[in-house]
Amino acid sequence: MHEKIQVVLVEAHGHKATVHLAIEDASGDSAIIEYIDGKPVIHHGRQYQIMTNDPPYEEQLALLKKRDYSKPSMDMPLPGNVNAVDRFQRAAYYKAVLAEPRNEREAVAGVLAIVRNVSVPFGAPYHHFGVYHTEFRTVMNLTNQRYFFELTNSPNVKPMSRPSAMDVIRSSGP
């Protein structure tokens, strides 16, 4: 099937973009597909759920093995830069500590919390072409076929004028 897909690389600031695709179905079967030298490299299995732009996925996994996130704690230092390796490491850590959600709202909030934490913020220097921030974030509920989209420059927040504690609690309902 992948032989029928034609990938056209676009340029950003004079650099050809890399292509990584994350796919998953409602059963939890997932894959990360990256194109290296124009050829697809497929990482298939439930364990492949995190990705960033570069380096190649095999290298990301090798770097991750050097860390031990099996017993996470608040004293564990995490990489904090905006580079893809640090963001991959943080995503793996936070995924490991993410509580099992009780409902869709908790699931979406948990995934967005991780994705926001590993997003490249506005103004952050990125490689050799200046600033390259995260423009949007998405979460999908594959079971109920719902898609959640968040633009980074248009946050969905509710402004309030000096709310009381009860106003805040009432407005955050289901």
GIJOJO-V21037 format. One record per run of one state. SS is the DSSP state (~ for helix, > for strand, _ for the rest). FROM is the first residue (numbers start at 0). LEN is the number of residues. If there is no record, write none. Layout:
SS FROM LEN
SS FROM LEN
This chain:
_ 0 1
~ 1 3
_ 4 6
> 10 2
_ 12 2
> 14 2
_ 16 3
> 19 5
_ 24 5
> 29 7
_ 36 2
> 38 6
_ 44 12
~ 56 9
_ 65 18
~ 83 14
_ 97 6
~ 103 14
_ 117 7
> 124 1
_ 125 5
> 130 1
_ 131 4
> 135 6
_ 141 4
> 145 6
_ 151 13
~ 164 7
_ 171 3
